[in-house]
Amino acid sequence: MTQITPEIVAEHGLSPEEYARVLNALGREPNLTELGIFSVMWSEHCSYKSSRLHLKTLPTTGPQVICGPGENAGVIDIGDGQAAIFKMESHNHPSYIEPYQGAATGVGGILRDVFTMGARPVANMNALRFGRPDHPKMRHLIAGVVHGIGGYGNCVGVPTVGGEVNFHRAYDGNILVNAMTVGVAETAKIFYSAASGIGNPIVYVGSKTGRDGIHGATMASADFSEDSEEKRPTVQVGDPFTEKLLIEACLELMASDAIVAIQDMGAAGLTSSSVEMASKGGVGIRLDMDKVPQREAGMTAYEMMLSESQERMLMVLKPGREAEAEAIFRKWELDFAVIGEVTDTGRMVLVHQGETVCDIPLGPLADDAPLYDRPWVETPKQAPLGDVPASADIGADLLRLMGSPDLASRRWIWEQYDHMVGADTVQRPGGDAAVVRVHGTQKGLAITTDCTPRYCFADPYEGGKQAIAEAYRNLSAVGALPLATTDCMNFGNPQRPEIMGQFVGCIKGMGEACRALDFPIVSGNVSLYNETKNDDGSGSAILPTPAIGGVGLLADWSKSATIALKADGDTIWLLGRHDGHLGQSLWLRELLGREDGPPPPVDLAAERAIGEQVRTLIADGVATAVHDLSDGGLIVALAEMALAGNRGVVLDIALDAATAFGEDQGCYLVTTAANAVVPGARRIGTVGGDTVAGVALADLRTAHEAFFPVLMGADAALA
C-alpha cells in the first residue's frame, strides 16, 4: 500500500488545510484511491471552490427556464412542448498541450452534456482565443484546434454553425478553447442525474476505460509552464464515431421509461459521475470495479476512477430493465455493464478484487467541498483616453483593420467545419448569429458566442455587462427573442487578489445585464488558473474572458435578418447613441499600438429598448439587412455588410476616426427600402456603388480574406 506523504498530497493538488479536512471527514488516513477521489472532486474544475460564492449571485430563473445551473446543461422552454438544452464548457489546458485531441474531446464532452438530458444535438459553436499570430507555437495550435473541432463535429454529424476567434499576446501560453452545444428535446422527456431507488442497478455504457486523461481535472485546476510535454497523458483521446453510436443508443433507450438517472462521465470520469448522481439523490453508491469495462490490463481502482476516457455514460436503471437496455447498447456495438447498485448508506464504496478499496461519506466530496471567499481587489479604473491623433486616411485605416487578426475573415476556419449537416442550418457562419431551424417546424433557434476580453481587462464590470449585452444584440440582430445564456468563465489564478477582482467585477456586470435584459444564465463552466508560470515564479495570466453563449427564438425562421446589403438605393440607418468612443478600440490598438482608456459604457435600458425595436423592424419586414456595431466600429460594420452583399455604400456623413472606428455599444445598422422611415434612427447613407469609405470592395475583400490563408500556409493541415 502506498504511504500517503505530504509530497503525494501536494502532487494531488490538495493544500495542507484541505488534507486536514480529508482526515477529519474520514476519521483516518485515506488510501491512494480515496486521496485521488478527494483530489479530483475538490479540484477547481469540479468543486468551483473559488467561484461558487459569486456564481450564486447570478440570475438563473425566469418563466422560460425549465432547469438552471446544477445539471449537465441548462433547459429552456421554446413552446409547443419543446425545449432547448445547451451549455458551454472549456477545454483550455488540454488544447494547449495536445491541440487536436484537446479540442476534439472538448466538443465530445459538451455534446454528451446535452444529449445526456434527452436532447438531440442540433448545433455546435466555439469561442477560441489564441496568442500572437507570429508566436512560434501559434500556427501549430491554431491548426490542431481547428482540425480537432472539425474532425470531431463533422464525424459525429452535428453542424458547427459559428463562433468567435480573438488574438492577444496574453494567450501566448494559455489558449482558450470553449465549446458550446445546443440540442432540442421534448419537455416531457428531459432526463436528470439524481440517483434514486435503493437497490437499483448502476450501469456503465459506451467505450472501455483506459489510462488516458487520468488527473485531467486536477491538471485543469493548476497553472503550468510552457514546457508541458509531461502532461500529455492527462489529455483524453476522442472517438467521434463511438460518440455518434452513443448518442443514438442513449436516445433510443430514453424513448422508453427504463432510465431513472443518467450522467455523462466528463471531468474526473467515473468519480464525478457517480458522486454527483448519488449526492444529488441523497443516496449511497456501491461499485464493483472488476466489472468496469477496461481497455488496458492490470488497471487499478485508482486509475479506473480517475480515468477521463471519452464516450462513456453512467445510468441508474429501473430494476428488471437491464436486459432491454443491454440489447440496445449491444446493437449499437457499445459496451454495457452493470457495475453496482444504489444504496442507502450515503457513502461511496468501491470493491476491487474482493477488497474494499474506498469507503467515503458522500457529503464531504460534493455538497461540503471547500468553499473559499478569496481576497480580491477592484481593478483600477483606466485614465481618460486623452488626445488621439487624427486619422490620416480613413480608407487606409479601414483596409488595415479588415485584414487584422481580430477582424479578418474566418472563412479558412469555418470552411473546415460541416455547418450544413442535418439540413436545418438557416444562417451559416459569418453573420451576427447562427440560425438553425427546429426540425419539422417554422421555429428557429439563434445562437451566438460573445465576449470582448480587452474590455474586461480594462474594466471587468463594464466588460461583463458588455459580454451579455453583445450576445443580446447579436440575437436581436437576426430577429430572435433572446431567451437565456450559458457562460464559460476563463480567468487566471484566483489566489491572486487582482485576478479574483477581475472575476468578481465581471460577475457583477454580467448579473446586472442579465437582470436588465431578462436574459438569465442557465448553465456554465469556470476555468481558472489560465496562467503560465514565469522563470521568476510570477504568473502571466490571460485576459479575463467571460465567454457568453446566447440562445434566442424565432417564431418563423424564414423571417430572420442577415447582414448582407440587399439592393441598391436602400437607405442605411444608424440606431443607437453613437459618440465615437475610441477607448480600448481595435483602431487604437492596431493603428496606434495603444491599449488604453476606458472601454465603451453599456446603457442597459437603451440596449433593451433598441433591441426590441430592431426585432420589430425585422418581424414587420421593414428591415432588409441588420448588423450590430462591435469591434472596429461603424465603418467596419458597413464594410462587413458590403462584402456580404457585394454592394458598396454612399455615405451622407463626414468620417473622422471617432465616427468611423468608435466602438459605441447598443448600436445597429439597419437598411430599409428607400421610402421607409425608422423612428429615432439617423440616416447615414444609401446602398450603391462598389466602394466603402472610398475603398474598392475588391481591395477590401482581398485584405479581409488574406490573413488566415497567409498565416496557415498551403500545408496548414500538417502544421
N, C-alpha and C positions, 0 to 999 in steps of 0.2 A: 504493500500500500504506500502511495506517495505521501511523504511527510509535508504538511502544509507549512511553508516558511513565509516570512514577510516578503521575500523576493517573489515567491509564487503568487501571493496575494496581489502584489503590485503589478505583476505581469497580467493579471486578470482585470486590471483597471479599477480595483477597489482601493479606497483610501483606508488608512488605519481605523478611522472612525466608523467607516462603513463595515469593515470586517468585525469590529466590536459589535455592531448591530446584528451581524450574522450569528456570532457566538451567542448573543442574547436570545435571538429568535429560536435557535436550535437547542440551547442549553448544553452545548457540547461543540467540539471542533467539527467542521464539515469534512467529508472526504472530497476527493478531487472532483468527482461528478457533481456533488452538491455545490461546491465552490464555483464550478463552471456555470451552473444554472443560476445561482445568485448573480454572478458576474454579468451575464447577458441580460437578465431581467432588470437589473439595476443600472444598466448602461443608459446613457442619454437617449440612445436610439430607441430603446424600448420603454423606459420609465418616464421620459420627459421631466427628469428631476429638477432641471434648472428652468424649465419653461412652463410647467403646469400651472403654477400660481398665476401667471399673467395670461395664459391662454383662456383661463376661466372667465376673464373679463369680456371676451368677445361675444357678440350676439350670435346665437346659433339656432334660434327658433323663428317661426312665422307660420302663417296659415298654409304656406306652400311646402313646409318642411315635414316630411314623414319621419325621418331619422337623422339626427345631427351627429356630432362627433362622438366617438366611442365604439363604433362598429368598424367593419372593414372599409366602408365607404359611406358617403352621405346619400340620402334619398329625398327627392323632391317630387311633388305631385305635378304631372303635366296634363291632367284631365283625361277623361274617357277611360278611367280605370287603369291608367298607365303611369309609370314613374320613371324618372331619370336617376340613375345611380352613378356617382362619379367621385373621383379623388385624384390628387396629385401626390407623388412621392419622389424622394431624392435617391439618386444612386451616384453620389458625387465621388467619394473616395475610391470605390471600385473602378469607376470610369477613368480616373487619373492613372491608376495602377495598370489596368488592362482595359483599354478603351472599348474594344469591340464587345467583349463579354460583359463588361460593366454596364454599358448602355443597353445591350440586348436583354440582360436579366432584369434591368430596371423596367423595361417595357413588359416583360413577362410577369414580374411581380405586381405591377399595377393592374394588369389585365385580370389576374387572379383575385385581387381585392374586389373587383367589380362583379365578376361572374360568380364569385362565392356567395353573393347576396341574391342570386337568381336572375341576374340581368344578362342579356346577350350584349357583349361589347359592340358598339357601333362606330366608335371613333377614338383615335389616339391623337394626342398633342404632345409637344415637348417644349421646354424652355431651357436653352443652352447658354452658358457663359464660358467664354474662352479668354485666355490671356492675350498678350500682344501677338499679332499675326506673324511677326518676324522672330518670335521666341523659338529656339531650336527644337523644342518638343511639340510646338503647337500644331504643325501640319499633320504630324502623326496622330495627335489626339483628335483633331477635327475629323480626319478620315476614318479613324477607328470608331468614334462615337456615331457619326452619320451612318456608316455601314452597319453598325450594330443595331441601331434603331430600325433602319430599313430592313436588314436581314431578318430580324425577329418579327416585326409587324407585318411585313409582306408575306412571310411564310404562314403566319397564323391566320391571315385573311381578314384583318381589321384595318381599315384605312387610316393612314396618318394624314390628317387634314390641315395641319398648321402648327404654328408655334412661334418662337422668337429666338433670336441669337444676338448676343452682345459680346463685345471685346473690351477688355481693360487689363492693364498690367497687374491689377490686384488679383486676377485669376491665374496668373502665370503658374503658380504652384498648386492651385486648387481649382480645377474647372468644376462647373456645376452642370449636372445632367438631371433635370427634373422631368418626370414623365407623368402624363395625365391620360386617363381613360374615362370615357362616358359610355354607359350602357342603358338599355331600356328593358323594363320588366313590368309585369302586371302587379298592381298594388296588392292584390290578394295573394301573390306568390313571392313574397320577399322573405329571404332566409337570414336568420341571425345566428350569433355564435355562442349564446349562453347554453351550456350543457345542462341537462336535467334528466330525471328518471333514474333512480338508483338501480343499478344492475344493467342499464342499457349498454349495448356494445359500443366500443370506440373503434372506429375503422380508419385505416390508413389506405389512401388511394393515390395513384399517379406513378411517378418514377421511383426507382430504388434510391436508397440513401447511400451517398458516398462521402468521401472526406473533403469535398470541395466546400468552400465557404465557412469552414469552422472558425469561429470567432469573428465573423463578418460584422455583427452588431457592435462588438467591442471596438473593432478597428474603425468603424464609422463614428465612434464616440471619442476619438482622440485626434490631435493634430499629428502631422507626420512630416518627415524630411522628404526632400525631393528624391532622394535615393531610396525608393520604396520597392525595389525588386523583391526584397524578402517577404513582402506582404502579398505576393501573387496568390499563394494558396488560400487566402481569405476571400478571393474573388470567385463567385459562383460561375458555373458553366451552364448555359441555357440550351434547350432543345425546343424550338417553336413548333415542330411537328407534333411532339408529345403534348405540348400545351393545347394545340388545336383539338386533339383527341380528348384531352381532359375537359375542355370547355363543353364539347358535345356530350360526353358521358355524364358530367355533372348536371347539365340542363335536362338530359333525358331522365335521370333519377329524380330531379326536382319536380318533374311533371307528376310524379307520384306523391304519396304522403308519407314516405318512409323516413325522411330526414328530420331529426329533432334539432340538430345544430350542426353548423359547418364552419370551418375556419381554414383560411389559407396558411400554409407554412411559409411565412416570409422571413423577416429578420429573426434570428435565433431559432428558426426552424421548428422542430418538434417541441422544443421547450416552450417557446412563446405561445404556440397554438394551443397546446394542452393546458398551460397555466391560465391563459385568457379564457378559454372555454369553461374551465372548472370554476375559476374565481367569479366570472360573471354570473354563473348559475348557482353560486353558493354551495357547491358540492365538492367532493373529492375525486381523485382520479388514480387509477392503478394501471400501469402499463407493463407488459411483458416484452422486454427488449429483444428477446430471442425471436419474436415474431415479426419484428420490423424488417421489411424487405431491404436487403443490403446489396450494394453493388460491389463491395470490396470485402476481402476475407479478414477475419480477426478484428472487426471493429469493436471498440469498447463502448460502454454505455455513454461515457463522456462524449465520444466522437459522434455517436448517433443523435444524442440530444442537442448538440451544438452545430451539427452539420446544417448548412444552408443550401443543400442540393435543391435544384429547382423542380417545378412542375409536380408539387406534392400538396395534398389536402388531408385534413383530419375531419372526421364526421362522427356524430353520435346518431345512431340509428334506432328506430323503434325495434323492440325485441321481436325476433322471428322474421325480420326483413333482410337478414344478411344474404341469403341465397339469391334473392331478387336483385339486390344491389350488386352482388358479385358477378352475376350473369351479365349485367350491363357493362361493368368495367372490363371484364374479360373480353366481351365482344369488341370493345374499343382497344383491345390489346394493352391494357394498363394493369399494373399491379393492384391487388386488393388483398388486404389482410385485416382480420380482427386482432387488434393488438392490446386490448384492455377493456376496462369497464368503468362506468361511473359509480362512485362510492359515496357513502355518507360521512366520510372521515374529515373532510375539509383539508386533506393532505394530498401531496403528490408522492406516490410510492412507485418506485421502479424496481423491477426484479430482472436480474440478468444471470443466466447460467445457475439458477437455483438460489441465488443470494439476493438479499435486498441491498441495492446499491445506492438508494436515495430514499429518504423519508423526511419530507419538508412540509411544514404548515404553509398553506397557500396564501394566507393573509399577508405575511411579510414579503412575499415575492411580488405581489401585484398591488393591491389597494394600499398597503402600508409601506410601499417602497419609499426610499428617501425623497424628500421634497425640500428644495432649497430656495430661500429668498436671497439670491445672490446680491451682494453690494453692487450698486450701479451709480453712474454719474451721468448727468444730462449732457448731451452733445452740445458744445458751444455753438452759438448762432454764428453764421457766416457774416462777415462785414459786408456792407453795401457794395455793389459792384464797382462803383466809381466810373471814371471815364473809360469809354471804349472807343478805339479808333473807328472812323467811318470806313465802310466797305469801299475799296477802290473800284470794284467791278462785281455787281450782284450776280451777273450771269456766270462769271468765272468761279465765284464762290459756290454757286449752285452746282456747277459741274463737279467741283471738288467734293462737295458734300455727298452728291448722289453716288460717287464712287468710293466713298469712305467705308471702313469696315462695318460700322453700325447701321448704315443706310443702304449699302449696295444690295442688289437683287440676291435673294436666297434661292434662286432657281436651281443652281448646282446642287443644293441640299434637297429641296423638295421633289426634284425630278427623280431622286433615288428612292423615294417613298411611293408606294402604291396608294394613291389618295382616292382612287375610284372604285376599288374592290367593294363589292356589296351593292353597287349601283344606286346608292342613296346619297352620294355627295352632291350637294347643290352648289355650294361655293367652294372652289378649290383654294389652295394656299395663295397668298398674295394680297388678300383684302384685309378689311378690319377684323372680321371674324369668320370662321368657317361656318357653313350651314349644312346640316345633314338632315335629310327627310326622315321622319319617324315612319318606318316601313309600313306600307299599306294605308297611310293616312295623308291628309294635307298638311299636317303639322310639321314644323321644322325645329330642330334644336340648333341654336347658335352657340359657338364655343370659342373662347379666346384665352390666351395666357398673356399676362401683363406684369411689368414692374420696371421702374427706372432706377437702377441701383445708385447712379450718381446723385440723384435727388435724395435718396435715403441716407447717403453718406453725409451730404451737406446738412440735412435737416430730417432726421428719422421720422418725426411726427408728420411733417408735410409730405414726406416721401411715402409713408404708409397710407395717408389719405389718398395720395395721387394714384397709387397702385390699384386700389379699389375703384376709384373714380374712372381710371382709364379702362378698366375691364367693363364697367357700366357703360361707358361711352362707346366702346367698340361693339358691344352687343346692340346698343341702341342704333348705331350707325348702319346696321343691316336690317333694322326694323324689329328686332326681337325685344320682348319684355324681359329685362334682367331678373332672374329668379334667385340665384344663390351662387356662392363661391366655394372654392377649396383653396387652401394655401399651402405653400411649401416654404418654410422659414429657414433660409440659409444664412448663417452668421458664423463669426469666428469663435474664439474661446470665451465661454460665458464666465470664466473665473477672472477675466479682466474687466474691471468695472466700466471702462469705456465701451467695451463690446456689449456688455449686458445693458448699458444705457441705450445703445442703438436698438436692441431688441425691444426694450420697454417702450421707447419712443415710437417705433413702427407699429407695435401692437395698439398703442393709444390712438394713433392716427387711423389705423385700419378699423378699429372698433367704432370710432366716431363716424367714419364714412359709411360703414355697413348699416348703422342705425339710421343715418340721414337718408340713405337711398333704399331702405328696405331690401337689403342685399346681404342676407346672413351668410356666415361661414359654416358649412355643414360637415366638413371633413378636412383633413390636412396632415401635415408632417413637419417635424422640426429636424433640421440638420445643423448641428453645432460643431465646433472645433474645425471649421474650414480655414485652417491656418497652416502655414509651413514654418517650421522652426528654423531660425537662422543660426549661424555658427555661434553667435554670442548668446544664444538661448532665448532671444526675443522672438516674437511671432509676427509674421506677415499675414494679416487677415484679408479675406475677401471683402469687397464692398458689402454692406448689409443688403441682402437680396430677398425680400419677402415676396416671392413669386405668387401671383394670384391667377387661379383658373376660374373663369366665369362661364355660367351656363344660362342661356335665355331661351324663350319660347316664341315661335312664330305660329300664329293660327293658320297661316297659309304660306307655305314655303315659297310658292311661286311669286309672292309679292316682296321677297327680300331685295334689298337695295345692294348695289355694288359700287365700287369706287370709279369704275370706268366712265369717262365722259362719253355721252351718247350721240349728240347731234350738234352740228354747227348752228350757232345762233342761240343755243340755250344760255340762260342767264346764270351767272355764278354769284352766289350769296355767301356771306360770312356771318355765321350765327355765333353769338357769344361775345363777351368783352375781350377785346384784343388790344393790349397796351404795349406789346413789343418787349416782353420780358426776356432778357438775354442771360441772366444769371444761370450758371450750370448748363447752358445750352451747348448743343453739339457744334454750332457755328463758333462759339467762343473757344471750344476745345480744339477743333480740327483746324480752324483758320488762324487762331492767335496763340494756341498752345496753353490756354488758361483754363483752370477748373476752379473758378471762384464765384463769389456772390451767392445769395440765397436762391433756392430753387423757386419755380413759379408757385404762388399760393393757389389753393384749391377752395373755391366757393361752393360748398356742397348744395346749398339751396338753389343756386343758379344751375349747377350741374344737373340736378333733378328736373328742374323746370325745362331746361333746354333739351334734355334727353327725351322728355315726354313730348315736346313739340316736334322733334325730329321723327320720332316714331309715328306721330300723327301724319306728318307730311308724307312719310313712306306709305302708310296704310291707305291714305286717301289718294295715292297715285300722283301726288304733286311733285315729289322729288324724283328726278331722273338719275341722279347719282349723289352719293353721300360719302364723305370721308372726314374723319376727325383730325384735328391738328395735334401732332405729338412731336417726336424727335425731328428736329430740323425746321419746324415751324410752318408758316403759311405757304411759302413758295415751294418747299419740298413736298408738301401735301398736294399742291397743284400739279407739280411735276409727276408725282406718282399717279394721279388721276389721268393726266395727259398720256402717259406711257401706256396705261391700262386700256385706254380708249383709242390710242393712236390719233389724237386730235390735240391741237395746240390751244392756247388761251390768249385772249387780248384783254389786258388789264386796264381798268379805269383809274387805278390808284398809283400814287408815286411810291417807289420802293426805296427804303433805306435798310440798313442791317436789322434794325429792331423790327420793322414792319415785316420784312421778308423772313427773318430767321428766329424771331422771338417765339418761345415755346409756351405761350399762354394756355392755361387749362380751360376746359369747358367749352371749347370752340369746335365748330364743324364747318366744313364747306359743303354747300348744297347747291345742286344745279336744278333748274326748272325750265319748262318751256318759256319762250320769250315773253308771253303775256301774263305769266303768273306773278304773284306777289307773295313774299314770305314776311309776315309781320315781325317787326323787331330786328330784322336782319339788315345787313349792309350790302348793297350791290357793289361788287368789286370788278366785274368784267363779264365777258362773254366767251363762249366756246368758239374756236375757229383758228384757222391758220396752222402753222406747223412749228411754232416756237413757244417756249415758256421763258419769260423774262429775257427775251432776245436770244435764247439758246435754241438751236435747232433740235427737234425731237430725236433725230438720228444721232446727234452728238450726245444727247442725254442718255439715250439707250446704250450707246457704246460704253460710256462711263459707268452706267448703272450695272451693266451685265458683266463687266470685266473682272471685278475683284476676285470672286471665288475661283473661276477657271484659271486665272493667273497664279493665285496663291497655291492652289492644289496641283496644278500641272496636269499633263496628259496621263501621268502614271499615278494619279491620286489613289486609285484602288490598291496600289502597292505600298502606299506611304505607311 
